[in-house]
Amino acid sequence: MRKKITAALLVVFTVFAVVVGSFALMTASSTPAMAKCGICPLYCIGVTCDNGHTYCNSCLAACAGAHNCVVTGF
């Protein structure tokens, strides 16, 4: 009985951690103003900024100090 309770608590804790972590990632890196280097999403849509460089997404561009970025694709 004790093993079942421990296993159930472990599953609940794991699901909770995944949900909270996913929510934190989505909200923290969804806009350049909120970007924190190291937690940017891994998708790559292509944004070109006023410095002439193209970055995978606006979060990575903000981490690099770029401004006025426009989605251009690749």
C-alpha positions in Angstrom: 0.0 0.0 0.0 2.8 2.4 0.9 4.5 1.8 -2.5 1.3 2.6 -4.3 1.0 5.9 -2.5 4.6 6.8 -3.1 4.3 6.0 -6.8 1.1 8.0 -7.1 2.7 11.0 -5.4 5.7 10.7 -7.7 3.4 10.7 -10.7 1.4 13.7 -9.4 4.6 15.7 -8.7 6.0 14.9 -12.1 2.9 16.0 -13.9 2.7 19.2 -11.8 6.4 20.0 -12.5 5.9 19.5 -16.3 2.8 21.7 -16.4 4.4 24.5 -14.3 7.6 24.4 -16.2 5.8 24.5 -19.6 3.7 27.4 -18.5 6.7 29.3 -17.2 8.5 28.8 -20.5 5.6 29.9 -22.6 5.0 33.1 -20.6 8.6 34.0 -20.0 9.7 33.8 -23.6 6.6 34.7 -25.6 7.7 38.3 -26.2 11.1 39.9 -26.6 10.5 42.2 -23.7 10.2 39.2 -21.4 13.0 37.2 -23.0 15.6 35.8 -20.6 18.6 34.3 -22.3 18.8 30.5 -21.9 15.0 29.9 -21.9 14.1 30.8 -25.4 11.8 28.4 -27.3 13.5 26.1 -29.9 11.3 26.9 -32.8 12.8 28.8 -35.8 10.6 31.1 -37.9 13.2 33.7 -39.0 13.1 37.3 -37.8 15.2 40.0 -39.3 16.1 43.0 -37.1 17.3 46.6 -37.7 20.9 45.5 -37.3 20.6 43.4 -40.5 20.9 40.1 -38.8 18.4 37.3 -39.0 17.6 35.2 -35.9 15.5 32.1 -35.4 12.9 33.8 -33.3 12.3 37.1 -31.5 13.4 35.7 -28.1 16.9 34.9 -29.4 17.0 38.3 -31.2 16.2 40.1 -27.9 18.9 38.1 -26.1 21.4 39.3 -28.7 20.3 42.9 -28.1 18.5 43.3 -31.5 15.5 45.7 -31.9 12.7 46.3 -34.3 12.5 42.7 -35.6 10.1 41.6 -38.3 9.1 38.0 -39.1 10.6 37.2 -42.5 10.9 33.4 -42.6 13.8 31.8 -44.2 
